[in-house]
Every structure is written in C-alpha cells, then in structure tokens.
Amino acid sequence: MVTKEQFAEIINTVIAFNKELDRWDDFGIDLFNLPLGDITARMSELTYTNLFTDEGIDWINWWLYEKPALFKGEADNQAYDENNNVIPTDTIDDLWNIVEKYRK
C-alpha cells in the first residue's frame, strides 16, 4: 500500500514532468503529442491503477489537470461535498486526505 510520502513523491514527479512539457511547449515543441506523451500517460495509468481505485484516480487526475485555472489570473477550480461545502484541495496533503481511503 502506498504511503503518504511515496504518494507525495509521485505527485511531485508528475508536476515536474508537466512543467517540463510546458517549458518545451514554450519553444513550440509539443512533446505530449509525440509517442512520449502516450508512453508517459500509460506509465501514470499503470501506477495509479495499481495503487488506487477508480474514484481515487479520478481525484488525482482532477487535482493535476482540472483544478488548476485554465487562464492566468483566474482562480483555481474547487471541489464541493454533497452539502456544497468546499473540500480542501490546495495542497498535496489535502489531496492525500481525499485519496487515502481509495488505496488498494
């Protein structure tokens, strides 16, 4: 079972990789649409599916790719519980608090 520390390392590595993709994209080189993108997406999928249920994976993907604001200057997206209260999602620790119960 993945630990909080291992989870944080995985998420920080994905964030660093995504920033590197963005850096290359700034030079007009879209690495994600090359086979490299498919390979890394598959590695993430294999990692996540071995560690978390589908609901946990949905939370991780939302946090990485949907929570951040689409445009600079906009606020990040928020998650809400069934009572319309904001779920804390600002940090990796917050994300861990959500996905911990979905570990395999």
VOBA-364949 format. One line per field, with one value per residue (C-alpha): residue number from 1; x negated, z negated, y; residue in one letter. Coordinates in nm, 2 decimals. Example, Ala and Ser with C-alpha at 12.3 -4.5 7.8 and 13.67 -1.06 7.14 Angstrom:
residues 2
num	c(1/2)
xx	c(-1.23/-1.37)
zz	c(-0.78/-0.71)
yy	c(-0.45/-0.11)
residu	c(A/S)
***
This chain:
residues 104
num	c(1/2/3/4/5/6/7/8/9/10/11/12/13/14/15/16/17/18/19/20/21/22/23/24/25/26/27/28/29/30/31/32/33/34/35/36/37/38/39/40/41/42/43/44/45/46/47/48/49/50/51/52/53/54/55/56/57/58/59/60/61/62/63/64/65/66/67/68/69/70/71/72/73/74/75/76/77/78/79/80/81/82/83/84/85/86/87/88/89/90/91/92/93/94/95/96/97/98/99/100/101/102/103/104)
xx	c(0.00/-0.14/-0.24/-0.18/-0.55/-0.55/-0.23/-0.38/-0.69/-0.48/-0.26/-0.57/-0.73/-0.42/-0.41/-0.78/-0.73/-0.43/-0.63/-0.90/-0.64/-0.52/-0.87/-0.93/-0.59/-0.70/-0.96/-0.70/-0.78/-0.47/-0.62/-0.30/-0.16/-0.46/-0.48/-0.65/-0.31/-0.14/-0.42/-0.41/-0.03/-0.04/-0.31/-0.09/0.22/0.03/-0.10/0.24/0.44/0.21/0.23/0.59/0.94/1.11/1.25/0.91/0.76/1.04/0.95/0.58/0.65/0.89/0.63/0.35/0.53/0.87/0.82/0.56/0.72/0.72/0.60/0.36/0.53/0.83/0.90/0.84/1.14/1.28/1.44/1.75/1.91/2.27/2.36/2.20/1.91/1.56/1.34/0.98/0.77/0.49/0.20/0.07/0.16/0.52/0.53/0.38/0.65/0.91/0.74/0.60/0.93/0.92/0.59/0.57)
zz	c(0.00/0.10/-0.19/-0.21/-0.15/0.16/0.29/0.25/0.44/0.73/0.75/0.73/1.01/1.23/1.16/1.25/1.57/1.67/1.61/1.83/2.10/2.07/2.10/2.42/2.55/2.49/2.76/3.00/2.93/2.83/2.68/2.54/2.89/2.97/2.87/2.55/2.44/2.48/2.30/2.00/1.99/1.98/1.71/1.50/1.56/1.46/1.15/1.04/1.12/0.91/0.61/0.61/0.70/0.99/0.76/0.62/0.97/1.07/0.78/0.87/1.23/1.13/0.90/1.15/1.47/1.39/1.06/1.19/1.36/1.73/1.77/1.57/1.32/1.28/0.96/0.94/0.96/0.63/0.52/0.32/0.09/0.10/-0.12/0.12/-0.12/0.03/-0.01/-0.09/0.22/0.22/0.13/0.19/-0.17/-0.10/0.20/-0.02/-0.28/0.00/0.18/-0.12/-0.16/0.20/0.17/0.28)
yy	c(0.00/0.34/0.57/0.94/1.01/0.79/0.95/1.30/1.19/1.05/1.37/1.60/1.40/1.43/1.80/1.84/1.64/1.85/2.17/2.03/1.96/2.32/2.45/2.27/2.38/2.74/2.67/2.54/2.17/1.97/1.66/1.54/1.47/1.26/0.89/1.02/1.15/0.82/0.63/0.86/0.86/0.48/0.48/0.71/0.49/0.17/0.34/0.48/0.17/-0.04/0.20/0.34/0.26/0.44/0.71/0.78/0.80/1.05/1.27/1.26/1.34/1.62/1.77/1.76/1.86/2.02/2.20/2.45/2.76/2.74/3.10/3.31/3.54/3.31/3.12/2.75/2.53/2.40/2.07/2.06/1.79/1.68/1.98/2.23/2.29/2.35/2.04/2.15/2.07/2.33/2.10/1.75/1.68/1.79/1.55/1.27/1.32/1.26/0.97/0.78/0.59/0.48/0.30/-0.06)
residu	c(M/V/T/K/E/Q/F/A/E/I/I/N/T/V/I/A/F/N/K/E/L/D/R/W/D/D/F/G/I/D/L/F/N/L/P/L/G/D/I/T/A/R/M/S/E/L/T/Y/T/N/L/F/T/D/E/G/I/D/W/I/N/W/W/L/Y/E/K/P/A/L/F/K/G/E/A/D/N/Q/A/Y/D/E/N/N/N/V/I/P/T/D/T/I/D/D/L/W/N/I/V/E/K/Y/R/K)
***
